[in-house]
Amino acid sequence: MPRPFLTARWSDIVLLTFEAPEDLIRRYVPAGVEPDRRDGRTHVSLVAVYMHEVRILGWRVPGFGAHPQVNFRTYVRVEDEPGVWFIRQLVPSRLIAAVGRLRYDEPFWPTPIRRRVLDTVSEVRAEYAVGPAALGWHVSVAGTRAVRLPPPDSPEHYFTDRMLACRARPDGTLGVFRVAHPPWAIREVRALDYRFDFGSLYGADWEFLNRAAPTSVVFAEGSEVAVYPPTDSATGAV
């Protein structure tokens, strides 16, 4: 395996997962990428994460060292390996968004993101606010200080143990990033509060999520993560 082009620590990871119609998801993924199913159903997730200690090819780059990120993704299989397909990735930096779009064809979009973490003797609370403050778009979770590894057959493991991220290239080929990290320990979620306008953030197709209840809420501790250069397939050459 080649040297990772990006390493970082991902912390305070929050996933809100919703059921979504398979025919809708198929409109967003290309040929060669199959929607993945859990219990016969397809899903999308809003994923908020804090990325820090970021290094590019082993080097710290000014402006890239730490930032929150809020991704909207669905779950797929590529050559029968589990992966994700990003519908949109929100970052607070125009520079990061431009590099992601121009260099890696990723659907990055710049928008304000504010993060706050409260770590008390009894619980950990993480909050991510997205967009202009006046809109009030946010997700806030409170969880136990204690963490545990979810069982391999659990929904928490299914939604977090994804080692491939794929993207359609301008020439029509499929680029696949391999993402390596240990299984994430999770906190028991004690409280959840969120408000988003999914239609405004991600397009009219997703407005129905404004009235949907999450099927899964995960609050993961995170870990060191390595991201490897894109290949032509899950096992192909760079």
Biotite code that builds the C-alpha atoms (Angstrom):
import biotite.structure as struc

atoms = struc.array([
    struc.Atom([0.000, 0.000, 0.000], chain_id="A", res_id=1, res_name="MET", atom_name="CA", element="C"),
    struc.Atom([1.405, 3.471, -0.834], chain_id="A", res_id=2, res_name="PRO", atom_name="CA", element="C"),
    struc.Atom([2.197, 6.130, 1.729], chain_id="A", res_id=3, res_name="ARG", atom_name="CA", element="C"),
    struc.Atom([-0.919, 7.944, 3.021], chain_id="A", res_id=4, res_name="PRO", atom_name="CA", element="C"),
    struc.Atom([-1.334, 11.417, 1.583], chain_id="A", res_id=5, res_name="PHE", atom_name="CA", element="C"),
    struc.Atom([-3.236, 12.591, 4.669], chain_id="A", res_id=6, res_name="LEU", atom_name="CA", element="C"),
    struc.Atom([-3.042, 11.644, 8.324], chain_id="A", res_id=7, res_name="THR", atom_name="CA", element="C"),
    struc.Atom([-5.049, 13.211, 11.136], chain_id="A", res_id=8, res_name="ALA", atom_name="CA", element="C"),
    struc.Atom([-6.880, 12.578, 14.342], chain_id="A", res_id=9, res_name="ARG", atom_name="CA", element="C"),
    struc.Atom([-10.680, 12.566, 14.048], chain_id="A", res_id=10, res_name="TRP", atom_name="CA", element="C"),
    struc.Atom([-12.481, 13.338, 17.301], chain_id="A", res_id=11, res_name="SER", atom_name="CA", element="C"),
    struc.Atom([-16.003, 13.875, 18.671], chain_id="A", res_id=12, res_name="ASP", atom_name="CA", element="C"),
    struc.Atom([-17.701, 12.182, 15.731], chain_id="A", res_id=13, res_name="ILE", atom_name="CA", element="C"),
    struc.Atom([-21.482, 12.494, 15.563], chain_id="A", res_id=14, res_name="VAL", atom_name="CA", element="C"),
    struc.Atom([-23.567, 10.522, 13.053], chain_id="A", res_id=15, res_name="LEU", atom_name="CA", element="C"),
    struc.Atom([-27.271, 11.124, 12.466], chain_id="A", res_id=16, res_name="LEU", atom_name="CA", element="C"),
    struc.Atom([-28.541, 8.387, 10.166], chain_id="A", res_id=17, res_name="THR", atom_name="CA", element="C"),
    struc.Atom([-31.854, 8.280, 8.283], chain_id="A", res_id=18, res_name="PHE", atom_name="CA", element="C"),
    struc.Atom([-33.539, 5.804, 5.988], chain_id="A", res_id=19, res_name="GLU", atom_name="CA", element="C"),
    struc.Atom([-33.661, 7.021, 2.387], chain_id="A", res_id=20, res_name="ALA", atom_name="CA", element="C"),
    struc.Atom([-35.307, 5.504, -0.706], chain_id="A", res_id=21, res_name="PRO", atom_name="CA", element="C"),
    struc.Atom([-32.975, 3.356, -2.770], chain_id="A", res_id=22, res_name="GLU", atom_name="CA", element="C"),
    struc.Atom([-34.191, 4.872, -6.022], chain_id="A", res_id=23, res_name="ASP", atom_name="CA", element="C"),
    struc.Atom([-33.177, 8.316, -4.746], chain_id="A", res_id=24, res_name="LEU", atom_name="CA", element="C"),
    struc.Atom([-29.723, 7.128, -3.702], chain_id="A", res_id=25, res_name="ILE", atom_name="CA", element="C"),
    struc.Atom([-29.209, 5.473, -7.083], chain_id="A", res_id=26, res_name="ARG", atom_name="CA", element="C"),
    struc.Atom([-29.634, 8.885, -8.722], chain_id="A", res_id=27, res_name="ARG", atom_name="CA", element="C"),
    struc.Atom([-26.548, 10.082, -6.844], chain_id="A", res_id=28, res_name="TYR", atom_name="CA", element="C"),
    struc.Atom([-24.142, 7.168, -7.392], chain_id="A", res_id=29, res_name="VAL", atom_name="CA", element="C"),
    struc.Atom([-22.691, 6.093, -10.749], chain_id="A", res_id=30, res_name="PRO", atom_name="CA", element="C"),
    struc.Atom([-22.566, 2.736, -12.458], chain_id="A", res_id=31, res_name="ALA", atom_name="CA", element="C"),
    struc.Atom([-20.243, 0.358, -10.671], chain_id="A", res_id=32, res_name="GLY", atom_name="CA", element="C"),
    struc.Atom([-21.295, 1.628, -7.255], chain_id="A", res_id=33, res_name="VAL", atom_name="CA", element="C"),
    struc.Atom([-24.074, -0.341, -5.585], chain_id="A", res_id=34, res_name="GLU", atom_name="CA", element="C"),
    struc.Atom([-26.156, 1.088, -2.714], chain_id="A", res_id=35, res_name="PRO", atom_name="CA", element="C"),
    struc.Atom([-25.453, -0.862, 0.455], chain_id="A", res_id=36, res_name="ASP", atom_name="CA", element="C"),
    struc.Atom([-28.343, -2.122, 2.561], chain_id="A", res_id=37, res_name="ARG", atom_name="CA", element="C"),
    struc.Atom([-28.808, -2.916, 6.213], chain_id="A", res_id=38, res_name="ARG", atom_name="CA", element="C"),
    struc.Atom([-31.847, -5.086, 6.921], chain_id="A", res_id=39, res_name="ASP", atom_name="CA", element="C"),
    struc.Atom([-32.930, -4.427, 3.339], chain_id="A", res_id=40, res_name="GLY", atom_name="CA", element="C"),
    struc.Atom([-32.922, -0.631, 3.740], chain_id="A", res_id=41, res_name="ARG", atom_name="CA", element="C"),
    struc.Atom([-30.661, 2.117, 2.411], chain_id="A", res_id=42, res_name="THR", atom_name="CA", element="C"),
    struc.Atom([-29.493, 5.078, 4.452], chain_id="A", res_id=43, res_name="HIS", atom_name="CA", element="C"),
    struc.Atom([-27.862, 8.491, 4.504], chain_id="A", res_id=44, res_name="VAL", atom_name="CA", element="C"),
    struc.Atom([-25.970, 10.092, 7.383], chain_id="A", res_id=45, res_name="SER", atom_name="CA", element="C"),
    struc.Atom([-25.029, 13.564, 8.466], chain_id="A", res_id=46, res_name="LEU", atom_name="CA", element="C"),
    struc.Atom([-21.564, 13.194, 10.006], chain_id="A", res_id=47, res_name="VAL", atom_name="CA", element="C"),
    struc.Atom([-19.936, 15.939, 12.100], chain_id="A", res_id=48, res_name="ALA", atom_name="CA", element="C"),
    struc.Atom([-16.275, 15.495, 12.974], chain_id="A", res_id=49, res_name="VAL", atom_name="CA", element="C"),
    struc.Atom([-13.326, 17.484, 14.270], chain_id="A", res_id=50, res_name="TYR", atom_name="CA", element="C"),
    struc.Atom([-10.134, 16.878, 12.282], chain_id="A", res_id=51, res_name="MET", atom_name="CA", element="C"),
    struc.Atom([-6.891, 17.929, 13.941], chain_id="A", res_id=52, res_name="HIS", atom_name="CA", element="C"),
    struc.Atom([-3.191, 17.105, 13.866], chain_id="A", res_id=53, res_name="GLU", atom_name="CA", element="C"),
    struc.Atom([-3.636, 17.086, 10.097], chain_id="A", res_id=54, res_name="VAL", atom_name="CA", element="C"),
    struc.Atom([-0.550, 16.327, 8.014], chain_id="A", res_id=55, res_name="ARG", atom_name="CA", element="C"),
    struc.Atom([-0.243, 16.194, 4.226], chain_id="A", res_id=56, res_name="ILE", atom_name="CA", element="C"),
    struc.Atom([2.442, 13.693, 3.142], chain_id="A", res_id=57, res_name="LEU", atom_name="CA", element="C"),
    struc.Atom([3.786, 13.925, 6.677], chain_id="A", res_id=58, res_name="GLY", atom_name="CA", element="C"),
    struc.Atom([3.987, 17.726, 6.715], chain_id="A", res_id=59, res_name="TRP", atom_name="CA", element="C"),
    struc.Atom([1.935, 20.212, 8.677], chain_id="A", res_id=60, res_name="ARG", atom_name="CA", element="C"),
    struc.Atom([0.455, 22.762, 6.255], chain_id="A", res_id=61, res_name="VAL", atom_name="CA", element="C"),
    struc.Atom([-0.608, 26.215, 7.526], chain_id="A", res_id=62, res_name="PRO", atom_name="CA", element="C"),
    struc.Atom([-4.373, 26.571, 7.296], chain_id="A", res_id=63, res_name="GLY", atom_name="CA", element="C"),
    struc.Atom([-4.949, 22.801, 7.180], chain_id="A", res_id=64, res_name="PHE", atom_name="CA", element="C"),
    struc.Atom([-3.954, 21.774, 10.709], chain_id="A", res_id=65, res_name="GLY", atom_name="CA", element="C"),
    struc.Atom([-7.383, 21.576, 12.348], chain_id="A", res_id=66, res_name="ALA", atom_name="CA", element="C"),
    struc.Atom([-10.980, 22.174, 11.362], chain_id="A", res_id=67, res_name="HIS", atom_name="CA", element="C"),
    struc.Atom([-14.492, 20.834, 11.924], chain_id="A", res_id=68, res_name="PRO", atom_name="CA", element="C"),
    struc.Atom([-16.255, 19.188, 8.997], chain_id="A", res_id=69, res_name="GLN", atom_name="CA", element="C"),
    struc.Atom([-19.865, 18.151, 8.374], chain_id="A", res_id=70, res_name="VAL", atom_name="CA", element="C"),
    struc.Atom([-20.414, 15.496, 5.709], chain_id="A", res_id=71, res_name="ASN", atom_name="CA", element="C"),
    struc.Atom([-23.604, 14.172, 4.138], chain_id="A", res_id=72, res_name="PHE", atom_name="CA", element="C"),
    struc.Atom([-23.063, 10.669, 2.820], chain_id="A", res_id=73, res_name="ARG", atom_name="CA", element="C"),
    struc.Atom([-24.697, 7.442, 1.771], chain_id="A", res_id=74, res_name="THR", atom_name="CA", element="C"),
    struc.Atom([-23.516, 3.843, 2.064], chain_id="A", res_id=75, res_name="TYR", atom_name="CA", element="C"),
    struc.Atom([-22.316, 1.826, -0.916], chain_id="A", res_id=76, res_name="VAL", atom_name="CA", element="C"),
    struc.Atom([-20.392, -1.249, -1.971], chain_id="A", res_id=77, res_name="ARG", atom_name="CA", element="C"),
    struc.Atom([-17.526, -1.165, -4.460], chain_id="A", res_id=78, res_name="VAL", atom_name="CA", element="C"),
    struc.Atom([-16.256, -4.544, -5.668], chain_id="A", res_id=79, res_name="GLU", atom_name="CA", element="C"),
    struc.Atom([-18.202, -5.934, -2.706], chain_id="A", res_id=80, res_name="ASP", atom_name="CA", element="C"),
    struc.Atom([-16.298, -3.832, -0.162], chain_id="A", res_id=81, res_name="GLU", atom_name="CA", element="C"),
    struc.Atom([-18.244, -1.452, 2.118], chain_id="A", res_id=82, res_name="PRO", atom_name="CA", element="C"),
    struc.Atom([-17.733, 2.230, 1.455], chain_id="A", res_id=83, res_name="GLY", atom_name="CA", element="C"),
    struc.Atom([-19.318, 5.655, 1.437], chain_id="A", res_id=84, res_name="VAL", atom_name="CA", element="C"),
    struc.Atom([-20.370, 8.110, -1.223], chain_id="A", res_id=85, res_name="TRP", atom_name="CA", element="C"),
    struc.Atom([-20.272, 11.778, -0.251], chain_id="A", res_id=86, res_name="PHE", atom_name="CA", element="C"),
    struc.Atom([-23.190, 13.873, -1.426], chain_id="A", res_id=87, res_name="ILE", atom_name="CA", element="C"),
    struc.Atom([-21.723, 17.056, 0.067], chain_id="A", res_id=88, res_name="ARG", atom_name="CA", element="C"),
    struc.Atom([-18.882, 17.880, 2.453], chain_id="A", res_id=89, res_name="GLN", atom_name="CA", element="C"),
    struc.Atom([-19.032, 21.160, 4.376], chain_id="A", res_id=90, res_name="LEU", atom_name="CA", element="C"),
    struc.Atom([-15.823, 22.787, 5.629], chain_id="A", res_id=91, res_name="VAL", atom_name="CA", element="C"),
    struc.Atom([-15.252, 26.227, 7.169], chain_id="A", res_id=92, res_name="PRO", atom_name="CA", element="C"),
    struc.Atom([-12.363, 27.159, 4.835], chain_id="A", res_id=93, res_name="SER", atom_name="CA", element="C"),
    struc.Atom([-12.631, 28.301, 1.218], chain_id="A", res_id=94, res_name="ARG", atom_name="CA", element="C"),
    struc.Atom([-9.062, 27.128, 0.674], chain_id="A", res_id=95, res_name="LEU", atom_name="CA", element="C"),
    struc.Atom([-9.769, 23.592, 1.906], chain_id="A", res_id=96, res_name="ILE", atom_name="CA", element="C"),
    struc.Atom([-12.944, 23.461, -0.176], chain_id="A", res_id=97, res_name="ALA", atom_name="CA", element="C"),
    struc.Atom([-11.105, 24.592, -3.310], chain_id="A", res_id=98, res_name="ALA", atom_name="CA", element="C"),
    struc.Atom([-8.306, 22.044, -2.873], chain_id="A", res_id=99, res_name="VAL", atom_name="CA", element="C"),
    struc.Atom([-10.821, 19.249, -2.266], chain_id="A", res_id=100, res_name="GLY", atom_name="CA", element="C"),
    struc.Atom([-12.820, 20.099, -5.383], chain_id="A", res_id=101, res_name="ARG", atom_name="CA", element="C"),
    struc.Atom([-9.976, 20.889, -7.768], chain_id="A", res_id=102, res_name="LEU", atom_name="CA", element="C"),
    struc.Atom([-7.419, 18.287, -6.687], chain_id="A", res_id=103, res_name="ARG", atom_name="CA", element="C"),
    struc.Atom([-9.612, 15.361, -5.650], chain_id="A", res_id=104, res_name="TYR", atom_name="CA", element="C"),
    struc.Atom([-13.015, 16.020, -7.281], chain_id="A", res_id=105, res_name="ASP", atom_name="CA", element="C"),
    struc.Atom([-14.683, 15.908, -3.867], chain_id="A", res_id=106, res_name="GLU", atom_name="CA", element="C"),
    struc.Atom([-17.987, 17.789, -3.319], chain_id="A", res_id=107, res_name="PRO", atom_name="CA", element="C"),
    struc.Atom([-16.599, 20.272, -0.782], chain_id="A", res_id=108, res_name="PHE", atom_name="CA", element="C"),
    struc.Atom([-18.558, 23.399, 0.022], chain_id="A", res_id=109, res_name="TRP", atom_name="CA", element="C"),
    struc.Atom([-17.359, 26.272, 2.269], chain_id="A", res_id=110, res_name="PRO", atom_name="CA", element="C"),
    struc.Atom([-19.682, 27.370, 5.049], chain_id="A", res_id=111, res_name="THR", atom_name="CA", element="C"),
    struc.Atom([-19.231, 28.554, 8.639], chain_id="A", res_id=112, res_name="PRO", atom_name="CA", element="C"),
    struc.Atom([-18.970, 25.683, 11.143], chain_id="A", res_id=113, res_name="ILE", atom_name="CA", element="C"),
    struc.Atom([-18.629, 26.229, 14.871], chain_id="A", res_id=114, res_name="ARG", atom_name="CA", element="C"),
    struc.Atom([-17.707, 23.459, 17.302], chain_id="A", res_id=115, res_name="ARG", atom_name="CA", element="C"),
    struc.Atom([-17.965, 23.287, 21.063], chain_id="A", res_id=116, res_name="ARG", atom_name="CA", element="C"),
    struc.Atom([-17.111, 20.377, 23.377], chain_id="A", res_id=117, res_name="VAL", atom_name="CA", element="C"),
    struc.Atom([-17.885, 20.273, 27.089], chain_id="A", res_id=118, res_name="LEU", atom_name="CA", element="C"),
    struc.Atom([-16.125, 17.515, 29.037], chain_id="A", res_id=119, res_name="ASP", atom_name="CA", element="C"),
    struc.Atom([-17.450, 17.194, 32.600], chain_id="A", res_id=120, res_name="THR", atom_name="CA", element="C"),
    struc.Atom([-17.086, 14.616, 35.339], chain_id="A", res_id=121, res_name="VAL", atom_name="CA", element="C"),
    struc.Atom([-20.380, 12.998, 34.321], chain_id="A", res_id=122, res_name="SER", atom_name="CA", element="C"),
    struc.Atom([-20.628, 13.343, 30.524], chain_id="A", res_id=123, res_name="GLU", atom_name="CA", element="C"),
    struc.Atom([-19.192, 14.656, 27.274], chain_id="A", res_id=124, res_name="VAL", atom_name="CA", element="C"),
    struc.Atom([-21.229, 17.018, 25.110], chain_id="A", res_id=125, res_name="ARG", atom_name="CA", element="C"),
    struc.Atom([-20.357, 17.952, 21.532], chain_id="A", res_id=126, res_name="ALA", atom_name="CA", element="C"),
    struc.Atom([-22.115, 20.567, 19.422], chain_id="A", res_id=127, res_name="GLU", atom_name="CA", element="C"),
    struc.Atom([-21.605, 21.520, 15.795], chain_id="A", res_id=128, res_name="TYR", atom_name="CA", element="C"),
    struc.Atom([-23.353, 24.603, 14.387], chain_id="A", res_id=129, res_name="ALA", atom_name="CA", element="C"),
    struc.Atom([-23.516, 25.026, 10.611], chain_id="A", res_id=130, res_name="VAL", atom_name="CA", element="C"),
    struc.Atom([-24.137, 28.095, 8.464], chain_id="A", res_id=131, res_name="GLY", atom_name="CA", element="C"),
    struc.Atom([-25.047, 31.615, 9.611], chain_id="A", res_id=132, res_name="PRO", atom_name="CA", element="C"),
    struc.Atom([-25.777, 31.655, 13.338], chain_id="A", res_id=133, res_name="ALA", atom_name="CA", element="C"),
    struc.Atom([-29.202, 33.225, 12.759], chain_id="A", res_id=134, res_name="ALA", atom_name="CA", element="C"),
    struc.Atom([-30.413, 30.022, 11.069], chain_id="A", res_id=135, res_name="LEU", atom_name="CA", element="C"),
    struc.Atom([-29.820, 27.900, 14.164], chain_id="A", res_id=136, res_name="GLY", atom_name="CA", element="C"),
    struc.Atom([-28.709, 24.813, 12.243], chain_id="A", res_id=137, res_name="TRP", atom_name="CA", element="C"),
    struc.Atom([-26.894, 22.524, 14.658], chain_id="A", res_id=138, res_name="HIS", atom_name="CA", element="C"),
    struc.Atom([-26.493, 19.078, 16.141], chain_id="A", res_id=139, res_name="VAL", atom_name="CA", element="C"),
    struc.Atom([-25.745, 18.575, 19.828], chain_id="A", res_id=140, res_name="SER", atom_name="CA", element="C"),
    struc.Atom([-25.263, 15.267, 21.625], chain_id="A", res_id=141, res_name="VAL", atom_name="CA", element="C"),
    struc.Atom([-24.477, 14.357, 25.208], chain_id="A", res_id=142, res_name="ALA", atom_name="CA", element="C"),
    struc.Atom([-22.914, 11.004, 25.977], chain_id="A", res_id=143, res_name="GLY", atom_name="CA", element="C"),
    struc.Atom([-21.301, 9.017, 28.737], chain_id="A", res_id=144, res_name="THR", atom_name="CA", element="C"),
    struc.Atom([-17.655, 9.500, 29.544], chain_id="A", res_id=145, res_name="ARG", atom_name="CA", element="C"),
    struc.Atom([-17.209, 5.747, 29.375], chain_id="A", res_id=146, res_name="ALA", atom_name="CA", element="C"),
    struc.Atom([-16.813, 4.267, 25.889], chain_id="A", res_id=147, res_name="VAL", atom_name="CA", element="C"),
    struc.Atom([-17.232, 0.792, 24.450], chain_id="A", res_id=148, res_name="ARG", atom_name="CA", element="C"),
    struc.Atom([-16.529, -0.954, 21.158], chain_id="A", res_id=149, res_name="LEU", atom_name="CA", element="C"),
    struc.Atom([-19.771, -1.802, 19.342], chain_id="A", res_id=150, res_name="PRO", atom_name="CA", element="C"),
    struc.Atom([-20.283, -5.447, 18.305], chain_id="A", res_id=151, res_name="PRO", atom_name="CA", element="C"),
    struc.Atom([-19.429, -6.241, 14.667], chain_id="A", res_id=152, res_name="PRO", atom_name="CA", element="C"),
    struc.Atom([-23.099, -6.938, 13.858], chain_id="A", res_id=153, res_name="ASP", atom_name="CA", element="C"),
    struc.Atom([-24.375, -3.678, 15.389], chain_id="A", res_id=154, res_name="SER", atom_name="CA", element="C"),
    struc.Atom([-25.697, -0.676, 13.449], chain_id="A", res_id=155, res_name="PRO", atom_name="CA", element="C"),
    struc.Atom([-23.023, 1.493, 15.086], chain_id="A", res_id=156, res_name="GLU", atom_name="CA", element="C"),
    struc.Atom([-20.289, -0.695, 13.599], chain_id="A", res_id=157, res_name="HIS", atom_name="CA", element="C"),
    struc.Atom([-22.039, -0.826, 10.223], chain_id="A", res_id=158, res_name="TYR", atom_name="CA", element="C"),
    struc.Atom([-22.213, 2.961, 9.898], chain_id="A", res_id=159, res_name="PHE", atom_name="CA", element="C"),
    struc.Atom([-18.704, 3.728, 11.208], chain_id="A", res_id=160, res_name="THR", atom_name="CA", element="C"),
    struc.Atom([-16.545, 0.870, 9.867], chain_id="A", res_id=161, res_name="ASP", atom_name="CA", element="C"),
    struc.Atom([-16.225, 2.137, 6.287], chain_id="A", res_id=162, res_name="ARG", atom_name="CA", element="C"),
    struc.Atom([-12.795, 1.872, 4.747], chain_id="A", res_id=163, res_name="MET", atom_name="CA", element="C"),
    struc.Atom([-13.546, 3.120, 1.218], chain_id="A", res_id=164, res_name="LEU", atom_name="CA", element="C"),
    struc.Atom([-14.684, 6.529, -0.014], chain_id="A", res_id=165, res_name="ALA", atom_name="CA", element="C"),
    struc.Atom([-15.390, 6.782, -3.725], chain_id="A", res_id=166, res_name="CYS", atom_name="CA", element="C"),
    struc.Atom([-15.834, 9.607, -6.190], chain_id="A", res_id=167, res_name="ARG", atom_name="CA", element="C"),
    struc.Atom([-16.564, 9.940, -9.917], chain_id="A", res_id=168, res_name="ALA", atom_name="CA", element="C"),
    struc.Atom([-13.720, 11.554, -11.817], chain_id="A", res_id=169, res_name="ARG", atom_name="CA", element="C"),
    struc.Atom([-14.281, 14.064, -14.633], chain_id="A", res_id=170, res_name="PRO", atom_name="CA", element="C"),
    struc.Atom([-13.251, 11.425, -17.201], chain_id="A", res_id=171, res_name="ASP", atom_name="CA", element="C"),
    struc.Atom([-15.983, 9.082, -15.957], chain_id="A", res_id=172, res_name="GLY", atom_name="CA", element="C"),
    struc.Atom([-13.735, 6.671, -14.081], chain_id="A", res_id=173, res_name="THR", atom_name="CA", element="C"),
    struc.Atom([-14.212, 5.850, -10.421], chain_id="A", res_id=174, res_name="LEU", atom_name="CA", element="C"),
    struc.Atom([-11.653, 7.062, -7.888], chain_id="A", res_id=175, res_name="GLY", atom_name="CA", element="C"),
    struc.Atom([-11.524, 5.211, -4.569], chain_id="A", res_id=176, res_name="VAL", atom_name="CA", element="C"),
    struc.Atom([-9.793, 6.452, -1.402], chain_id="A", res_id=177, res_name="PHE", atom_name="CA", element="C"),
    struc.Atom([-8.863, 3.915, 1.243], chain_id="A", res_id=178, res_name="ARG", atom_name="CA", element="C"),
    struc.Atom([-9.361, 5.169, 4.789], chain_id="A", res_id=179, res_name="VAL", atom_name="CA", element="C"),
    struc.Atom([-7.631, 3.264, 7.593], chain_id="A", res_id=180, res_name="ALA", atom_name="CA", element="C"),
    struc.Atom([-8.486, 3.527, 11.271], chain_id="A", res_id=181, res_name="HIS", atom_name="CA", element="C"),
    struc.Atom([-9.171, 1.156, 14.176], chain_id="A", res_id=182, res_name="PRO", atom_name="CA", element="C"),
    struc.Atom([-12.783, 0.436, 15.167], chain_id="A", res_id=183, res_name="PRO", atom_name="CA", element="C"),
    struc.Atom([-14.218, 3.481, 16.904], chain_id="A", res_id=184, res_name="TRP", atom_name="CA", element="C"),
    struc.Atom([-15.294, 3.292, 20.520], chain_id="A", res_id=185, res_name="ALA", atom_name="CA", element="C"),
    struc.Atom([-18.665, 4.924, 21.101], chain_id="A", res_id=186, res_name="ILE", atom_name="CA", element="C"),
    struc.Atom([-20.390, 6.699, 23.959], chain_id="A", res_id=187, res_name="ARG", atom_name="CA", element="C"),
    struc.Atom([-23.911, 5.917, 25.094], chain_id="A", res_id=188, res_name="GLU", atom_name="CA", element="C"),
    struc.Atom([-26.033, 8.817, 23.844], chain_id="A", res_id=189, res_name="VAL", atom_name="CA", element="C"),
    struc.Atom([-28.009, 10.427, 26.661], chain_id="A", res_id=190, res_name="ARG", atom_name="CA", element="C"),
    struc.Atom([-29.418, 13.463, 24.842], chain_id="A", res_id=191, res_name="ALA", atom_name="CA", element="C"),
    struc.Atom([-29.793, 14.662, 21.259], chain_id="A", res_id=192, res_name="LEU", atom_name="CA", element="C"),
    struc.Atom([-30.856, 18.019, 19.862], chain_id="A", res_id=193, res_name="ASP", atom_name="CA", element="C"),
    struc.Atom([-30.609, 19.009, 16.216], chain_id="A", res_id=194, res_name="TYR", atom_name="CA", element="C"),
    struc.Atom([-32.087, 21.328, 13.647], chain_id="A", res_id=195, res_name="ARG", atom_name="CA", element="C"),
    struc.Atom([-31.222, 21.388, 9.962], chain_id="A", res_id=196, res_name="PHE", atom_name="CA", element="C"),
    struc.Atom([-32.904, 22.351, 6.727], chain_id="A", res_id=197, res_name="ASP", atom_name="CA", element="C"),
    struc.Atom([-31.709, 19.430, 4.620], chain_id="A", res_id=198, res_name="PHE", atom_name="CA", element="C"),
    struc.Atom([-33.310, 20.877, 1.494], chain_id="A", res_id=199, res_name="GLY", atom_name="CA", element="C"),
    struc.Atom([-31.344, 24.118, 1.794], chain_id="A", res_id=200, res_name="SER", atom_name="CA", element="C"),
    struc.Atom([-28.082, 22.377, 2.652], chain_id="A", res_id=201, res_name="LEU", atom_name="CA", element="C"),
    struc.Atom([-28.187, 19.457, 0.243], chain_id="A", res_id=202, res_name="TYR", atom_name="CA", element="C"),
    struc.Atom([-30.881, 20.075, -2.362], chain_id="A", res_id=203, res_name="GLY", atom_name="CA", element="C"),
    struc.Atom([-34.638, 19.707, -2.709], chain_id="A", res_id=204, res_name="ALA", atom_name="CA", element="C"),
    struc.Atom([-34.404, 15.902, -2.981], chain_id="A", res_id=205, res_name="ASP", atom_name="CA", element="C"),
    struc.Atom([-33.494, 15.754, 0.715], chain_id="A", res_id=206, res_name="TRP", atom_name="CA", element="C"),
    struc.Atom([-36.096, 18.107, 2.124], chain_id="A", res_id=207, res_name="GLU", atom_name="CA", element="C"),
    struc.Atom([-38.134, 15.118, 3.365], chain_id="A", res_id=208, res_name="PHE", atom_name="CA", element="C"),
    struc.Atom([-35.475, 14.523, 6.033], chain_id="A", res_id=209, res_name="LEU", atom_name="CA", element="C"),
    struc.Atom([-36.692, 17.673, 7.804], chain_id="A", res_id=210, res_name="ASN", atom_name="CA", element="C"),
    struc.Atom([-39.651, 15.578, 8.997], chain_id="A", res_id=211, res_name="ARG", atom_name="CA", element="C"),
    struc.Atom([-37.865, 12.242, 9.431], chain_id="A", res_id=212, res_name="ALA", atom_name="CA", element="C"),
    struc.Atom([-36.611, 10.754, 12.685], chain_id="A", res_id=213, res_name="ALA", atom_name="CA", element="C"),
    struc.Atom([-33.070, 9.334, 12.798], chain_id="A", res_id=214, res_name="PRO", atom_name="CA", element="C"),
    struc.Atom([-32.858, 5.553, 12.795], chain_id="A", res_id=215, res_name="THR", atom_name="CA", element="C"),
    struc.Atom([-29.434, 5.673, 14.464], chain_id="A", res_id=216, res_name="SER", atom_name="CA", element="C"),
    struc.Atom([-27.432, 8.205, 16.488], chain_id="A", res_id=217, res_name="VAL", atom_name="CA", element="C"),
    struc.Atom([-23.745, 7.517, 17.107], chain_id="A", res_id=218, res_name="VAL", atom_name="CA", element="C"),
    struc.Atom([-21.338, 9.530, 19.252], chain_id="A", res_id=219, res_name="PHE", atom_name="CA", element="C"),
    struc.Atom([-17.859, 8.119, 18.578], chain_id="A", res_id=220, res_name="ALA", atom_name="CA", element="C"),
    struc.Atom([-14.632, 8.956, 20.338], chain_id="A", res_id=221, res_name="GLU", atom_name="CA", element="C"),
    struc.Atom([-12.542, 8.831, 17.152], chain_id="A", res_id=222, res_name="GLY", atom_name="CA", element="C"),
    struc.Atom([-8.941, 7.842, 16.462], chain_id="A", res_id=223, res_name="SER", atom_name="CA", element="C"),
    struc.Atom([-5.910, 8.409, 14.303], chain_id="A", res_id=224, res_name="GLU", atom_name="CA", element="C"),
    struc.Atom([-6.867, 8.121, 10.622], chain_id="A", res_id=225, res_name="VAL", atom_name="CA", element="C"),
    struc.Atom([-4.807, 7.617, 7.461], chain_id="A", res_id=226, res_name="ALA", atom_name="CA", element="C"),
    struc.Atom([-6.191, 8.377, 3.994], chain_id="A", res_id=227, res_name="VAL", atom_name="CA", element="C"),
    struc.Atom([-4.459, 6.837, 0.984], chain_id="A", res_id=228, res_name="TYR", atom_name="CA", element="C"),
    struc.Atom([-4.271, 8.244, -2.562], chain_id="A", res_id=229, res_name="PRO", atom_name="CA", element="C"),
    struc.Atom([-7.222, 7.455, -4.832], chain_id="A", res_id=230, res_name="PRO", atom_name="CA", element="C"),
    struc.Atom([-7.061, 4.369, -7.018], chain_id="A", res_id=231, res_name="THR", atom_name="CA", element="C"),
    struc.Atom([-9.058, 3.354, -10.080], chain_id="A", res_id=232, res_name="ASP", atom_name="CA", element="C"),
    struc.Atom([-10.980, 0.790, -8.027], chain_id="A", res_id=233, res_name="SER", atom_name="CA", element="C"),
    struc.Atom([-11.022, -0.749, -4.561], chain_id="A", res_id=234, res_name="ALA", atom_name="CA", element="C"),
    struc.Atom([-7.927, -2.773, -5.456], chain_id="A", res_id=235, res_name="THR", atom_name="CA", element="C"),
    struc.Atom([-6.555, -0.961, -8.497], chain_id="A", res_id=236, res_name="GLY", atom_name="CA", element="C"),
    struc.Atom([-3.535, 1.240, -9.131], chain_id="A", res_id=237, res_name="ALA", atom_name="CA", element="C"),
    struc.Atom([-3.154, 4.915, -8.233], chain_id="A", res_id=238, res_name="VAL", atom_name="CA", element="C"),
])
